[in-house]
Amino acid sequence: MKKTKKKVQVLNNIQFAAIFDMDGTLFQTNKILGSSLERTFEILRSEGSWIGKTPLATYQRIMGVPLTVVWETLLPKHPAHIRQQADQLFLECLIQEIKEGKGSLFPLVMETLSTIKQLGISIFIASNGLEKYLEEICSYFGLHEFITDIYSVERSSKGSKTDLVQMLLKDYRIESAILIGDRKSDIEAAKENGLTAVGCQFGFAEENELADADLFIADFPELQIYLSKWILKATPQ
């Protein structure tokens, strides 16, 4: 995987930040996942690279892991060039589905991001998704208005969410942050970087996967309430 390197220039420390996962947290990936994967495997079938049904259920179980792990899992006996082809095909299909308006954000995401920004909290995205995919979502739904930066897994030499978040914190000199996500990797990334972990109960998480989160949200209004209280407690009186 080619790593994306960007120079970040920060003049002052960031006191508070909210770091969001993308898939299953801000974006309802399930609305385009099945059809995009089906289109990808249909092409592989037509070329003789795949026989049988599309392994959608398998992908849904591992959703949120880096794409290298995805293709190692879905195509365990295939050579590297077939996995790379599938990766590129899948990316193209996902982007096409987004452009066709088939995806959507979770309810009240835009309102929540607007509220968070008004509270003076810097907003970031840290995702195991590829940069082109994340940029397409942000551009289509107008998220750039609220987001300071997007950290794709391509920025991390280790390809891990924990390493990616560590890099983000260092680049932007963030003093305190919460990480909001729907998978175990999000909770681990928060914990290993000394952040507050918020588990989204509406994403891809399986039972007990978010057990180590510091708090849970069933929808975005709950996050708005928590952040408002968090700011009040953290602000010197």
N, C-alpha and C positions, 0 to 999 in steps of 0.2 A: 504494500500500500504506500503510495506517495504521500509524504507528510507535507502539510501546509505550514509554512513558517511566516509569521507576521510580526513585525516590530510594533510593540505597544509603548506609547509614550504617556506616562502619567505624572502630572505635576504634584498632585497631592494624594494622600492616602484616602481611600474610600472607607467611611466609617461603617456603613451598613450596606448589605447587598442581598438580593434575592436571586438565587441560581435555580433555573428551571430545567428539568428534562423536557424533551419535546414529545416523543411518541408515547401516547397513553397518559400524558400529563397536560400538555397544552393542545395537542392535536389528536383528533380521533382517527388514528391510523387504521383502525379496523375497517373504516369505510372504503379504503382503497387497497388495503393489504391483499385481500383475497383475489380480487380481479387482476391486480398487478402481478401477483405471483402466478396466477393461472396463465396470463398472457406470456410471461417469461418461460414457463415450462411448456407451453404450447409450441413456442419457437424451438425449444430444445428437442421436443418430440418430433417436430417436422424435420429436424436435421439428424435425427437418429441418436441424439445424445441422452435421451431419457425415454424410459418405457414405464407406463403405468400412470396412476393418478398423481396429481399435484400434491406434495406433502404439506398442505396448509396447516393441519393440526400440529404437526411437528414444529413448524415455524412459530405458531401462536404460543407454544409452550416455552420457547426460548427467546421470544420477542424482547428486544432491549439489549441483547449481547452484541458485540462488534460484528460487523458483516463477515469478517474473515471466519469467525466461529460459526456464523449462520451457514455459510456454504460448505464448511467442513462437516457440518452436521447433516445438511440436506443432501449433499453430494459426496459422501465419505469415500467412495471408491473411484471417483472421477479425478482425472489429472488436473493440475493447477490451471491450465489454460481454459478448461471448460468452466471451472469455478469462476475465473475472472470474466469469462464471457457472460455467465449467468448474472454476476454482480452488476455488470454494465447494462445488461438488458433490463434487469429489475429496476435499476436507477432510472432508466429512460421511461419505463412504464409508470413508475410512481410519479415522476414529474409530469408526464402526459395526463395522468388522472387528476392531478392537482390543477393543471391548466384548464382541464375540462370541467372544473367546478365540482368534482365528485367527493372531495374531502371537506372536512369542516373542523373548526375548533370546538372545544368543549364549551358548554353554555357559560356565558359571563366571563370568558377569558379576557376579552378586550377591556371590559369595564374594570376588571380586577387589575390588569396591568396599568391602566390609567390611574387607578386609585393608588397603587404602589408608587408610581412615579410622582404623584402629587404629594405623597408622604416623604419624598426626598430619598427614597431607596433606589439605588442603582440596580438595574435588572440585567441578568445575563442568561444565556442558554448554554448548557453543557450537555452534549448528546453524543451517543454512539453512532448517530447517523452521519452520512456524508455531507460535505459542505454544500454541494449543488442542491441537494434535496432540502436541507435546512433553509438555504437562501430562497428557494422557490416558495416554501411555505410562508416565510416571513414577508416576502415581496407580495405574494398573492393576497394575504390577509392584512397587510399593512402593519406588521409587528415592529418594523424598524423604527417607528415613531417612539416606541417605548424602550427598546432594547439597546444597551450600551455596546454589547459585543456577543458574537456567537462563537462558541468553542466546539468545533467538530472533532470527532475522534481522530481525524487526519492530522491534527496538531500534535498529538501525543505519540512519541516514539515507542511507548510501551503499549499503546492501544487499549488503555484501561480508563474507566471513568474516574477512578481515584487519582490517577496521575494527571488527567485532564483538569480536574478541579483544582488540584494542587498548583498547576501551572497558572490557571486563571487567577487564583488568590495571590500568587506571587507577582504576576504581571501587573495587576491593578492595585497592589498593596492594600488588599481588603482586610480590615481589622475584625469585622464580625459579619456573619452571613448565615442564612438558612438555605437549605437545598431541598427543593420540592420535586419528588419523583414517584414513580409507581412500581419500581422494581428493586430487588435486593441490592443490585449494583449501585443504585442511587443512595440507599441508606448506608451502605458500606463506604461510599465515597465521602458522605457527610461525616460519618463517625471517625474515619481515619484522618480527616482533615480538621477535626475539632469543631465541626459545624452542627447546628441544629437540623435534625432530619425530620422532614414532613412527608408522611406517606399518603399518597393519593389512593383512595379506596375505589376509584372509578376507572382505573387503568387496566393493565395486563397482569397485575400481581395475582399470584395464586395464594391459597389459604396459608396464613402464617408467614408469608414472604416478607411482610413489612413489620414483623413483630418487634424489631429493634428500633423502630422509629420513635422519635420523641413525642410526636403528636400525629394525629390522623385527620384528614379532611375528606368529607363526602362530596363537597362541592366548593366552588371558588369563593362564594360569600363567606364561608368559614375561614378561609385564608385571609380575607380582608380584615375580618374581626381580629384574628390573631396578630396580624402585623401591626394594626393600630395600637393594640395593647403592648406589643413588643417595643414599639417606638417610645411610648409613654414611659415604660419602665427603664429603657436605656438612656433616655434624655435626662440630663442633670436638672434638678428642680431649682 
